[in-house]
Amino acid sequence: MFRRFLGDIGAEKSIRSITPQEAWERLSRPQSNSMMIDVREPWEYSNGYAKGAKNIPLSQLSQRFNEIPADRDILLICQSGSRSRQAAALLQQRNIPHVTNVTGGTSIWKVHGLPMEHGKHAR
């Protein structure tokens, strides 16, 4: 009854999730339309990140929204999957249609021996 008057206030679209292995498969496909965004802070990112991931910290996401293409499949990763899930919800609110959370984050990515890069500078 109240929904009829209030609409879907507080209702969140379901956030899609994939494993790190599935994320790597998507990213490594020829002509992949996927883009990985690591939402950890720069100091975390520089200690090691999933190969090809661009660093846009969750704390800066709202200010750097214009760097995220709406026509690509956006894969979000953090250390464990919590901040990337928050980032996914934020992007959905901004009408980015293809948003997916990488469950387990960089921690599980490393455990499975998936390609990592290291560097001092955020990409």
C-alpha positions as CSV (number, residue, x, y, z in Angstrom):
1,M,0.0,0.0,0.0
2,F,2.7,2.5,1.0
3,R,4.7,1.6,-2.0
4,R,2.0,2.9,-4.2
5,F,2.4,6.4,-2.6
6,L,6.1,6.4,-2.0
7,G,7.3,4.5,-5.1
8,D,10.5,2.5,-4.7
9,I,12.2,4.7,-2.1
10,G,15.1,2.8,-0.7
11,A,14.7,0.0,-3.2
12,E,18.0,-1.0,-4.9
13,K,18.4,-2.9,-8.1
14,S,20.0,-6.2,-7.6
15,I,23.8,-6.0,-7.9
16,R,25.3,-8.6,-10.2
17,S,28.3,-10.4,-8.8
18,I,31.0,-12.6,-10.4
19,T,34.1,-14.4,-9.1
20,P,37.6,-13.1,-9.8
21,Q,38.1,-16.0,-12.3
22,E,35.0,-15.0,-14.2
23,A,36.1,-11.3,-14.2
24,W,39.5,-12.3,-15.6
25,E,37.8,-14.4,-18.3
26,R,35.7,-11.4,-19.3
27,L,38.7,-9.0,-19.3
28,S,41.0,-11.2,-21.3
29,R,38.6,-12.0,-24.1
30,P,39.6,-10.6,-27.5
31,Q,37.7,-7.3,-28.1
32,S,36.3,-7.3,-24.5
33,N,33.9,-4.6,-23.6
34,S,34.7,-4.9,-19.9
35,M,36.5,-2.3,-17.8
36,M,37.8,-3.1,-14.3
37,I,37.8,-0.3,-11.7
38,D,39.6,-0.8,-8.4
39,V,37.8,1.4,-5.8
40,R,40.5,1.0,-3.1
41,E,42.6,4.0,-2.0
42,P,45.8,4.8,-4.0
43,W,48.1,3.5,-1.3
44,E,46.3,0.1,-1.4
45,Y,46.2,0.0,-5.1
46,S,49.9,0.7,-5.5
47,N,50.7,-2.4,-3.4
48,G,49.2,-4.6,-6.1
49,Y,46.1,-4.6,-8.3
50,A,44.3,-6.9,-10.8
51,K,45.9,-6.6,-14.1
52,G,44.5,-3.7,-16.2
53,A,42.4,-2.2,-13.3
54,K,42.0,1.5,-13.3
55,N,42.0,3.1,-9.8
56,I,39.1,5.3,-8.9
57,P,38.8,5.2,-5.1
58,L,35.3,5.0,-3.7
59,S,36.0,8.2,-1.8
60,Q,36.5,10.0,-5.2
61,L,33.9,8.1,-7.3
62,S,31.2,10.9,-7.2
63,Q,33.8,13.5,-8.4
64,R,35.2,11.2,-11.1
65,F,32.0,9.8,-12.4
66,N,32.7,11.2,-15.9
67,E,35.6,8.7,-16.3
68,I,33.2,5.8,-16.3
69,P,31.8,4.9,-19.7
70,A,28.1,4.0,-19.6
71,D,28.4,1.9,-22.7
72,R,30.9,-0.6,-21.2
73,D,30.6,-3.5,-18.8
74,I,32.0,-2.1,-15.5
75,L,33.6,-4.6,-13.2
76,L,34.2,-3.2,-9.7
77,I,36.9,-4.6,-7.3
78,C,38.3,-3.7,-3.9
79,Q,40.1,-5.7,-1.3
80,S,37.3,-8.0,-0.2
81,G,34.1,-7.0,-2.2
82,S,32.5,-4.6,0.3
83,R,33.5,-1.2,-1.1
84,S,33.1,-2.4,-4.7
85,R,29.5,-3.4,-3.8
86,Q,28.9,0.1,-2.4
87,A,30.4,1.6,-5.6
88,A,28.1,-0.7,-7.7
89,A,25.1,0.7,-5.9
90,L,26.3,4.2,-6.4
91,L,26.8,3.7,-10.1
92,Q,23.4,2.1,-10.5
93,Q,21.9,5.2,-8.9
94,R,23.7,7.2,-11.6
95,N,22.1,4.9,-14.3
96,I,25.2,3.1,-15.3
97,P,23.5,0.0,-16.7
98,H,26.2,-2.7,-16.8
99,V,27.7,-2.8,-13.3
100,T,29.1,-6.0,-11.7
101,N,30.8,-6.6,-8.3
102,V,33.8,-8.9,-8.2
103,T,33.2,-11.0,-5.0
104,G,36.1,-11.6,-2.7
105,G,38.0,-8.7,-4.3
106,T,41.8,-8.5,-4.8
107,S,42.3,-10.9,-1.9
108,I,40.7,-13.8,-3.7
109,W,42.1,-12.6,-7.1
110,K,45.6,-13.1,-5.6
111,V,44.7,-16.5,-4.0
112,H,43.8,-17.8,-7.4
113,G,47.0,-16.6,-8.9
114,L,45.4,-14.3,-11.4
115,P,47.6,-11.6,-13.1
116,M,48.6,-8.7,-10.8
117,E,50.4,-5.5,-11.5
118,H,52.3,-3.3,-9.0
119,G,53.1,0.4,-9.2
120,K,53.3,3.6,-7.3
121,H,51.0,5.6,-9.6
122,A,47.3,5.1,-10.0
123,R,46.2,4.5,-13.5
